[in-house]
Amino acid sequence: MRKIIRDLGCEKAIFENACEFLLEGLVSAKEVTSLIEGVGWEDIVLQYKMKERMGPSTTDAIIAAVQELSRHLLLLEGQLGLSGDEKVQYPDLKPNHGGWSC
């Protein structure tokens, strides 16, 4: 179970960093936070800016992936009996000699 939690924590960090990198200069830091939480991807102005920077196919692929991830997270919340207000607590990740551990 600890490995799953650690893996989810790493994936979360990778996703957040990717969003911050892709959206840098397009939206404010506050808007990036909202987008990471799944809110605002349908904004036409944002999509236009993303298409100008990355091209239509890349933008469409990113938005589709984020929307699919959002659907899966909602499904997972339902299966776990979460209302959506709860936050998963990720343990602090600490380096060790063989890699990363909690």
N, C-alpha and C positions, 0 to 999 in steps of 0.2 A: 504494500500500500504506500509506503514511503517513497518508493521509486516512482509510482504513478503520480503522486503529489509533486515530486521533484520535477518529473518530466513535464507536467502541466505548467508548473511555475516557469520552466525554461521556455516552453512554447509561448506562454503569455508574454514573457519579456521579448522574445523574438518578434512576435506580432506587434507589440507596442513600438519597438524600435523601427520596424519596417514602416509602420504608419507615420511615425514622426519624420522619418527620412523622406518618404514619398510626398508628404504634405507640407514639408518645410517651405516657407515662403508663399504658400497658397492660402493658408488660413492661420488664424491666431492660435496660440498655445491652448487657450480655453476650448476652441473649436476642435483641435486635435484630440483633446481629452474626450469630448462628446463623441467624436467619430470612433475613437477606440472603444467606447462603450456601445457603439452600434447606432448612434443617433445622428442623422444628417446626411447620410450618403446619397439620398435621393435629391438633394439640392442641385438644381440645374446649373447655377453659377459655379459651384464646386466642380461639377462634372465637366463643364466647359473648360475651366482652368486646368483640370487634370488632363483632358484630351489635348489641350494646347501643349502641355509639357511632355506627355507620355504617348500620345497617339490614341485614337479611338479604341483599337482592339485591346491594348494593355489596360486602359481605363475600364472598359467593359468587363474584362477578366477580373480585375481587382475588386470592382464593386460586386460582381456576381459571387466571388469567393467570400467577401465579407458578409453579404446577405445570407449565403448558405451557412456560414459559421454561426451567424446570429440565430438562424432557425434551429440549428443543432443544439445551441446552448439553451434555447428556450425549451426544447424537447428534454434535454438533460435535466434542467431545473424542475420540470414537471415530474420526471421519473424519480427524482430525488426528494420530491415534496417540498421544494423551495418556492417561495412566493416571488422571488426576483429581488427582494430587498436584502436578502442575506448576502454576505460577501464570503467567498472562500478565503480562508486564511492560509497563505503560503508560508512555509517555514523559511527562515533566512537560509540562503544558500551560501555555503562556506567551502572554499577550496581545500582539498586534501591532497595527499601525494599521488593518489590514483585518479584524480578527477574532482568532480564536485559532489558535495554531500550536504544533507540537511543537518 
